[in-house]
Each structure stands twice: as C-alpha cells, then as structure tokens.
Amino acid sequence: MLYYCTTAAGITGRPSYSASLGLVVNCNTGMTSLPFILIILTGTIYNLGFLKQKINLRSLTYIYIIGLAASYYISFLSACSTYGQMFGDRIYEPERSFEWLPPFMAPPSVEVAKQIISGGPMPWAELAPMMIFWWFFTTLMGIFMLSIATLFRRSWIDLEKVPFPHTLVAYDIISRIPKGGGFRSIKLTPFLIGLLLGILFHLPITLAEFFPWFPDIYGWRVSTCAHGTWYVTPDSPLAPIAGLSVANKSPLGVAIAYLAPLHILFNTWFWYVVCILIGTQIAYTMGYYTGITGLSGCGRGWCGEMLDFGPPFKWIALSTGATLGITVLLIVLNLGYLRETLLAAFGRLSPDRIREVEKNEPLSYRSIWIMLISSFILLIAVFIACGLGVASSILMAIAIPFFWIAMVRQIGLSGFYFRGTDKSVALHRLLLWPKAPEPLTREFVMSAQFCMFYMDAPENAAQTGGNLLMSFAAYKMASLTGVSSRTAFKMALLTIAILPLVTMVTYLWSLYFFGAARLPGEFSVKGCASIVSRAANPQNWNRMPGSDPWVPHFIVGFIITAVLSVLHARYVWFPFEPIGFTLATSYASLLFGVWSLALAAWILKIITLRVGGSKLYEETGIPVASGFIAGYVSMIILGGILAHIRFFMPF
C-alpha cells in the first residue's frame, strides 16, 4: 500500500484525515480507521455470499489484530519519526548527521539519501545495514511491549475488565455479523441509525477536502484544526477567557467519549473548568499570562511561557507528574499480583495454584518474565550501541514503558490519552540533563531523539505505544470473541515480527520509485523534523515539560494522582479520580479539546441513563455510538479512493 496516496491536503491545510488509513480518526484517541475498514469490508464480502465458511469470530479477531498493528506502522508519522527522519538528517544537516547518527541507523552517504528526492532505483545493498537495524530494533521493542501487556493481561482483562472503548466498538460491529460475517438486517435498528448519521456527517467533510467548491457546511474552514478542533481567536467574544484555548466540535469524538465511564467524563470536564478556566482566570487577574488574550488557541499554550510551560501552574509539568503517577500507583497496587506471578515463575506456588493462575495465559509466567527481562537487557544494549551512555540507556528502557503503561491505561478507561512530545523528556531532565549540554554531545542528541518520538503517540512510534496498545487490544478482543489468549499472543507476535520489515521496505521503495519531490512536504523526508531542530534543540529541551523550576509542579501532579487514586478506591461516594484529572490538565484538553467532548458525552449519557437506565444505554446508546463510528470510518474508504485517483490523475 502506498503511504502517500492515502493522504491529501485537507481543507484545514493539514493532511487529510478523510483519506488516511494510517492516522488516527481523532487526535488523542489512538483509534485508527484501518481495522474498522477491514471489518466492514469483510462483512460486505460475507453479505455478497463469498467466503462464508471462512469468515467467523476467530478470523475477524485476526483481522482486527493485524489491522490495528498495521495501521500504526503504515502511518507516515511512524516512519517519519524513525528511519524516515534519518534520510532528512543526511540530506539537510549532513555534517551534524554524520557526527551524531551511528552509521547503521541512516543511509551510508548523502548521495544515497539524495536519490530519494528525484526517485530512481532503490539502492538495496547500501541500505541493507540500516534496514536490518531498524527491523531488529523495532521487533525487539515490540516484543518488549508485548511481554509487558502479557504480564498484566490477567490483571487488566480478566480481573479489572478494563473496557478499552475502541475495542468494544470493533466488537459491537463484529457481533452484528452472522457467524462472524455481514450485517444481519437492513431494518432501522439503532446501529443502522448511527451508521447513517456517521455517513451523513462525514460525507460533506470528505467532499470539501477534495472539492474546493463544495460548501463548508460545518464551518470546518473557520478557526478549525484537524479532527474538528475549534480554536479561540483574539477577536472572538470568548477571547477574554484566558484559559480557553480550544474546544473539539467533532461528533466522532463525542461518540468515542460516550462509551467511557461516567465518572471519568465528569472528572475530565470538571477539572478542566476548575483548573484551566477558573484557575487561569484568577492567575491572569494577578498579573500572570500577560498578553494571552491577544493570542489564538495554540499560541495560548505554546507561545512563550503561557499555559503549557509557564508560571504559575506549568500545566504540562504538572500533568506529566500526574500521568507517571498512574503507572507508579498501578505497580504499587499490583505488587501482590506481580509477586504471585514471580512465585509462579519460580515454582514457589502449589501446582494447583499455578495451574489456576496460568490457565488462561498464553505462556507460563516463567516464559513471560524471561521474555520481559531478556528484551529489557537487549534494549539497553541497543541503546548503548546507538550512542547512549549506560545510565541514559537504562533510564530510557524504564521511561518508555512507564509513560506508555499510563497512556494505554488512559485509553483503556476513557478512549483518550495524554498525547504530546513535551512530557517525554521529564525523567531525563530530572536525573541526567537538567539543561541541554553545551556543546551538544552525541549521547544527549540520541537520548533526546528517543525521548521525543518514542513516548508521544502510538502512530508516531509503532514499536512502543502502538505495539503496547495493540497487544492489550488483542487480548481484549480475544476475551470478547472467545478466542484463546494464546492465539491472540501468536497473532500479535507474528505482526510484530513481520510488519516492521514489510512497511519499511514499502515506505522506502515508494519514495525511491515516485521521488520525494513529487510528494506533499509533510509526507516526504523534507517534512520530517530533524533531530537537532526539534528533539535535541536546547531551547525546546530546557523548557519541557515546564520552564524552571518545574520539578515542584511535577511532584505536585504526582501527589494529586496518588491522593485521588487512594480516595476514589477507598470511598465509593468520592466523585474524583485521576484519569479525568490527567486528561483535563494535559494536551488532551489544552490542545485537542477533549474536555468539550467529555462534557457533551457526559450530558448525553446522563440523559440516556435518566430516561431509560442502563437498558436504554446498552440497547440503544451504545449501538448508535458504534454505528456512528462505523459510518464515519466507512467514508474514509471513499476518501482513500479519491486520494488515490487524485495522486495519479490530479484534479
């Protein structure tokens, strides 16, 4: 599949999300369209009478797992943040590139890298060392993430039953296919109503993406970023509200949020109102955030020392501490569980107890721990080979899973997460480089590269967050469809081993065949931010996740998470919890407007439950929401077709 033919310049001036198979369907969700498209197409094939004996719950579980994993790997962001970026560095910053990048991570010469611009035969021999390294590293990182998900599988999936709303939507679609195949009926069911609403909503956006003459029905061309995020402008009547930067007006996000637990929705909008709107307004009247009301939405967060990094609150530093607190508390609360898995691994439990705790596991706990520890040690060795020191390598191998366990937990409970690169340097700034060294060193540059892109978004680095989310989602889907966890493990492992090579070869071959000069800048190597200009930029490093002093805010965020977690777990009546707090005070709300989605979904869910109780919610609310998402995604198929046509035959 061509990476770039599935995208197009959108009405917002950003890549077209109406045509992308590899990007998320709404920022800060991690939900991609490809697995849903594959399920819908499979159901259509079944309806047409083909492959009825082959399409069942087991095969659809395979399709979901492979489609989810592939969607992260085929994203241009994933390639751009890893090996694709190496080409850009070789071409645009050759001196610094050869000084800092190990030769096995990048093209061997500027000439080989530049061939990608105009196109030509792919230099297989010259690129072989680079491709072998990235295949090995990506697969190793994927196995590491899979081992973490497998270790916590029983706790999250069997015991806590973490919902994973995205997977529930996919399962709801699958469950409407007889024997795992096409849709049962064309009668006007709640699911079909949602499906039609999703199509009717997204069709005008898709057409407006490709045809400038098509009317802008939803006002997407006015003060709107990708995915329907409205941003405040200085001339807006709402501009005097200093803390208001963006709100999300996409019904798709509301449909996703509608599936989240009610208390998380409440906490998300409540803490945003209390902390960001009211708190910031009070600080503004006290002389902080000077000039903020004259800035547009993103500028209120990023320009100078405003909401994200500046005093008095330094929200990104605070929310980073709160997010990492989720992982620490999960480990603390699961110490008994982890201890039991270790005792089982060492044979210190009775045989009957070992059989009981391992009966639904894909592997024995001994094998799981061996896989986890071995991949952890190998990762440290790879980081050292890439130029990181021992301390930085160990910290990197710890920081990546610590961030991603928290973010996948956020997705699993709410459908949203704390997306953003600025949080990712926190532990390295805290323990190794409070300030960027002068002059820059190879160890710092490479550490900054891994920090910046490997703890951001699942589609930015498929080998980390993409693989961890895919692994948990695979186990969740298997538990819903009745497929064994061993089968889900095998499918996840197979995709982790094969997809990195397939997608990398396809990516590079596409660039050499078509020539990067023919492609939109954001999808070519020119659009990939260089290591120095972004990741290792001292100006960026020294203000993330907050301007100095930021550590107190980081600690306060951690403490708030701990207090909310303990009180929410101890007292049933206590209404506040940490997931909503982290979403409210992070980029999820400051940059992507998740707070407004949570508010709208909370109101709709309250009305649903008050009118018809859980029965109305389960029999009507969930099917309408799932159908809306399915209809929205089905329009991406149309967008993909139009994008392919326009790439080869511009119109």
N, C-alpha and C positions, 0 to 999 in steps of 0.2 A: 504494500500500500504506500502511495506517495504521501510524504509528510505534508507537503505544501499545497497539494491540490485540494486538500480537505479544509483549507482555510481561505479567508478572503478579507479584504479591507472592509470593515463594517461602517455603519452609519455613524458610529461614535469615533471613528478614526483609529480604532483598536482592531486587533484580529477579530474575525467574525466568529462568534460563538454559535451562530446559527448553522455553521457548516463544519465544525470541528469535532472529530471523533476522539481526539486525544486530550482535549482540555475539559476541565470540569464544567458542569452545566450552570453552576452558580458559585462564585468565589466563596471561600471559607466553608465549603461543604466536603470537598474531596470526591463528590459524586460525579462520575463521568458518564457520557452517553453510550459508549460502545457496548457494555454488557446488556443494557436495555434494548439497544438496537438489535443485537444478535438474538435476544429472546423474542422480540416482536417479529423479526423475520422468520425465526424458527416456527413460531406459532402460525404465521401466514402460510408457510410451506405445509404445515400439518393440515391447515384448513383446505388447502388445494388438493389434499389427498396423497401427498408424497411422503415417503419415509415414516409412515405411521407406526411401523413396528420398531423403528429406531429411536423415535423421539419419546422420551419418558423423563421422570423426575431425575434419574441418575444422569442422563445425557445433558439435561438442561442445567444441572448443577455444574457439570464440566464446562459447559458453555459460559456460565456466569463467572466461574473462577478464571478461566482463560481470558475472557473478555475484559474483566476488571484489571487483571495484571497487564494485559496488552495495552489497555487504554492509557496507563501511566507511562509505559515505555515508548509509545508512538507519539507522545506529546513532544512538540518542538522544545518545550521548556526543559524536559528531562535531558535531551541530547545537548541543548544549548548550555546547560549548567555543568556538563561533564566533558565528554570528548569533543563536542562541537565547539566549545569555548576554546579548546586548545588550538584549533585552526585560526580563530580570530586573533589569539595572542601571538601566534607565529607570524601572522601577516601584518598586523597593525602595531605590534610592540615587539619586534624580533629581538632586540638587544636584551631587554628585561626578561623576555620569554626564555631565551637560552640560558640566562643567568640563574633563573629560579625553577623552571619546569624540568623535571627529570626527563631524559630523552625517550624513555619508554612510555611516557604519558602523552606525547604530542608528535606531530609529523617530524621526520628527521631533518627537514630543511625548509627554508622559506619557499623555495621553488616548488617543492611538492605540495605545500599548503596552498600556494597561489594558484595552482592548477584548478583548484576547486571553484575559482571565481568565474572563469570563462567556460569551464567544462572540458571534458576530454576523457581519455581512457583512465580508469582508476588504477593507481599505482599499488597494486596488491602487495608486492614484495616489500616496498618501502613502508607501507602502513601496517604490515603484519605484527611487528612488536607492539605497536600502540593498541591494535585491536585485541591482541591476546591479553595484554594487561587489563584493559577495561572489561573484557569478558570475565576474566578471573576475578577481578576486584568486585564487579557488580554481582556476580554469582555468590561470592563469599559473603558479601554484605547481605544479600538476600537470604542466605542460609542462616546467618546470624539473627536476622529479624524473624524468620520462620521459627527458629528454635525458641525465641522469646515468646512468641504467640502460642507455640505448642506447650510451653511450660505453664502459661497462665490460662490455657484453654478451659480446663475443668472449672477453674475459679470463675472466669468471666462468663462462659457459655452455659455450663451445667448448673452451677451453684447460684451465681448472681443473676444469670439470664439477662445480661446487658442487651438492650433491644437492637442496636445498630439499625436505625431507621431506614438507611439506604437499602440494606439487605432485605428488610421487611417489605419495602416497595417491590423489589425484584421478585420476592417470593409471592407476593399478592398477585402479580402478573402471571407468574408461572402456575399458581394454583387455579387459574381460570382456564387452563389449557387441559382438555380431557386427556387423561393418561400422560400428561406432560406435553400435550400438543396444543393446537389452535384454540381460539376463543369459542366458547360454547354457544353463545346465542347473540342474536342481533337485537333482542328486545331491550327496551330502555331501562337498563339497570343503573345503579349509582356509579359503577365503574365506567360504563359507557358514557354517562353524562359528563363525568370528569374527563374522559378521553376527548370528547368533542370540545369541551371548554379549553383543554390544553392546546388542541389543534387551532381552534379559533383565536386563541390568544397569540400563539407564536407565529402563525402564518403571516400576519401583516408585518411582524418584525423581520421575518426571513425575506419577504419580498422587498421591504425597504432597504435591507442590507445590499441587495443586488441591483435594484432599480431605483435610481435617484428620484424618478418622477413619482414613485409610489408615495401616497400621503403618510405622514408621520402621525399615525393615529394616537399612539400613546405618549407622544411628546418625548420620544427617545433621543431626538436630536437636540434637545434643550437641557443643558445642565445635567447630563446623564453620562455616567461612565458605563463600562461594560457590565453586563448582567443586571442592568436596571438600577444602578446605584445613583440616586439623585444627590447632588452636592449643592450646598448653600453658596450663594454668590453675594458680593458686597452690596448689591442693590436690592437684595431680597428683603421683604418685610421681616424675615426671621433672622437676618444678619446680626441684630443686637444680642441674640442669644449666643454668648461667647463660646460655649462648649458644643454647640451644634455644628457638626461638620458635614455629615452625610446621613441619608436615610435610604433604605432599599425599598423600591416600589414594585419589585417583581413578584407576581403571584406564585411563580415557581418556588421561590424561597419560602413563601408562606405555606405552601403545600408540604414542603420538607419539614418546616418547623412544627406544623400541625401534628406530626407524628411523634414529637418529642414529649417527654413527661411534663405535666402541667407546672410542677414546681420549678423546673429548670427554665421554662418560658417566663414565668413570673420573675424569677431572680435575674434573668438577663435584662429585661426592660426596667425592672425596679432599680437595680444597681446602676444602670446607665443614667436614669433620671436623677438619682441621688448623688452619685459620684461625679459624673461628667457634666450634666446640665446644671444642677444646683451648685455642686462643689466648685466648678469652674467659674460660674457667675459670681459667686462670693469672692473667689480669688481675684477675679477681674476688677471688681469694685475696690479691692485692696491694693491695686496697682500692678498686679501680675498680668502677663499676656498682653503687653502693650501693642496696640495695632492689630489685634487678632480679628476684630470685627470688619476690618478692611480687606481681609483675605478670603479667598474661596475655600471650599471644603478641604481638599487635600493640603492646601497651604496651612490651614489651621493646625494640622498635625505635624507637618514636616518642615515648614519654613522656620528657620532659626530655632529658638528654644520655646516652642509653643506646646501644645497639648501632649504630644508623644514623649518628648525628651526633657522639657524644661520645667523649672520650679513653678509652683511648689509641689505638684503631685508626681510629675515624671511617670505618667501612666504606664508606659511600656516597661520601664524598670519594675514597677510595682506588679504589673500583670505577669511579667516573666517570673518573678519570685513566686507568685501565686500558682502559676502553671507548673513549675518544677515541684512545688509543694504537693501537687496532686500525685506525682509519681512517688515521692518520698513517703507520703502517707499510705499509698496503696501498698508499698513494700512493707511498711510497719504493720499495717492492718492484716497483711497476708503472711506475717512471719510464721504463724502456726502452719499455714498451708505449705509454705516453702520448706519448712522444717520437715514436714511429713513427706514431701517429695524427695528430699535428701535422704531421709531414713529409708524410704523405699528403694532409692538408688543404691544404698549401701547394704541392703538386705537386713536392716535393723528392725523392720516391722514383721509381724507374723505373716506367714504365706497367705492366709485368708484375707488379711487386711490389704496386702499388696495386690492381690487379685481384684479386690473390690475397688481400690482407688485407680487401678490401671485398666479396668475392664473396657472403658470407652476411649482410652487414649490410643493415638496412632502408633506410639512407641512406648517402650518401658521408660520409666523415669531415669534409669541409668543411661539409656541411649540419649535421652533428651539433654541431660546435663553434660554428657560427653560432647554432644554436638554444640551446645552453647559455649562451653569452656574452650573447646578446640577452635571454633570460629572466632571467639574473642581474642585468643592468643595470636592467631594468624592475622587478624585485622591489625593488631598492634604492630606486628612485623611488617605488614604492607605500609602502614603509615610511616614507620621509620624509614623504609626504603624510599618513600616519596619525599623525604627530607625533614620530617617532623622529628623532634627530639623524643626521648623516651617518655618524659613527663607529659608532653603535649599529646603523644600517641595514646598513652593510657587514658588521659582525660578525654580525648576525642572519642575513644571506644566506649566511654561511660556516658558522655554528654549526649551523643546521638540517640541511644535508646531511652535515656531519661526524658529528653524532650518528646520523643515520639510516643512513648507509652502514655504520657499525659495527653497529647493531642489526639491520639486514637481513642483514648477514653472519652475525651470531649465529643468526638464524632459518634462514638458508640452510644452515648447517652442523649445527645442533643441533635446530631446531624450536622453540627458546625464545629469549627476549631479555630485556634489562635494562629492564623496564617501570618507570615512575615519573617524576613531575614534578620531584622534588627534585634530580636531576642536571642539569636543563636550564639552570639559571642560572649554571653554573660559569664559562663564558667571560666572561659579562658581569660577574660579581662579580670575576673575576680582572683584567679590563682596564678596566672602566668604573666600577662601583659596588661597592666592597668592602663598603660599608654602604648601606642604603637612605637616600636623602636626606631631610632634614627642613627644611621641609615637603616632601611628595611633589610631584613635578613631572609634567607630562603626558608628557614623554619617558620618564621612569622607569616610570610606570604602564603605558604602552602597550608598552614594551620587556618589562616583566615579564609582561604578558598573552601576548605572542607566545612568550616563553621557556617559560612554564609549560605551555602546552597544545599547542604545536606540535612538541615533542620528547618526548612522553610515550608514546602508544600509537597504532597505525595506525587504530584506530576512534575515537580522540579527535580526531584531525585528519586526515581522509581525504586532504586536499590534500597533506600532507607524507609521513608514513610510509606511509599507506595506498596512495598512488599509487606510491611507490618500490617497495614490496613487490609490488604488483600488476604493475608493469612487469617486474620481474625474473621473477616467477612466470609471466607471459605468455610471456616468451622461453623459459623453461624448458619449459613445456608445449608450445610450438611445436616445440622441438627434439625432444621425445619423440614427438609425433604426426606429425612430418614436415611440419608447416605452415611456410611461409616466415616468417622474422623480419619481413619487410616487412608481411605480413598481420597478424602479432601487433602490430606497431607501429601500424598503421592502426586496429585494434580498440581498443588502449589509448588512442590519441589521441581516438578517437570518444567513448569513455566519459568521458574527462577533460573533453571539451568540453560534453557533453550532461547527464551525471548531476548536476553541481552545481546546475544550474537546476531540473531536474525534482524532485530531492529537496528542495530548499529551498522550492519552491512547494508541494509536498505537505505538508511539515512545517508551514509557516505556515497553509496552508488547513485542515489538520486541527485545529490549535489554535484558530483562529477559529471553525471550524464546530462543534466539540464544546465548546470552552471549557476553558481550562487547569484551572479549578476542579474539573472532573469527572475529571481525570486524576491518577494517583498522583504525589505530590510530586516523586519523583526523576525523573519523565519530563516534568514541566511546567517552565515557566520558573522557578518557585519553587525547583526542585531544582537549578538551575544556579548554581554558586558565583559570586559577584560578583567583579569584578576586584580590588577593594580587600580584601575579606575573605580572599582566598586568594592570587591571583597577586602583587599589589603589597603584601601585608601585610608591613610591616617585620620583624615577628617571624619570619615564615617565611623571608623573603629573607636575613636575617642569620645564619641557621643552616644554610642549604643551600649546597652539598651536605655541609657539616660546620661545626661551630662553630669559631670562630677559636682558634688558627691552623689552617687546613685545607689551605693550599697545599702544605705538605710532604707530606701524605698523598696529595694529588692527583698530585704529581710521583713519589712512590714507586710508585703504581699504574701510571703511565705507564712507568716504568723496568722494572717487573716484566713488563709486557706485551712490552716490547722484548726483554728477556733471554729470556723463554720462547719468543718467536717465532723469534729467531735460533737458539737451541739446538735447538728442535724441527725447524727447517728444515735445519739443518746436520748433525745426528746422527740417523740413523734410529732408533737404540736409545733416544733420550732420550724418556721417557714423558710429559713435562709439556708443555702447550700453553696459549695464552692464553684461548681461548673458554670453556673449562670454568672457568678461574680467574675470569673476569669474571662468569659466571653464579653461581658459588659465593658470591662476596662481595658481590653486589648484591641488590636487592629480589627478583630471581628466586628466590633461596633464602631470604632473610631474611623475606620477606613472603608468598611464594607456594609455598614448599616444593619448588622444582624439584630440589633435592638428593636428596630421597627418591624422586622419580620416576626420576632418573638412576640411583640405586642399584638400585632394583628392575629397571629395564630392563637395566642392566649385568649383573646376576646372570642374568636370563633369556637374554640374548644370549650370555653366556659358556657357559651350559648348552647352548644350541642349537648353538653352533659346536663345542663339545667332543663332543657326541653325534653330530651329523650333518654338521658342517662347513658351508661356505658353501652347499652344495646344499640342505641342510635349511632353512637360514635363508632362502634365496631362494624355495624352492618351498613351504615351509610357514609359516615365521615371518612373513615379510612379508605373505602373503595373510591370515593370521589377524589381524594387527595392522590391516591395511587394512579387513578385513571388520568388525572390532570398531568402528572409527571410523565406518564406513558405517552400521552398526546403531544406534550411539549417535545419530548425526545424524538418522536416519530417525524416531526418537522425538520429535525436535524438531518434526517435522511434526504429530504428534499434539498436542504441547503448544501449537503455534500455533493449531490448530483449537479446542482447549479455551479458550485465552485469548480468541479472537475471540467465542466463544459467551458466555463469562462477562462480557466487556465489554458486550455488547448485552443479554444476559439474565443478570444476576448470579445466581450460585448459591453 
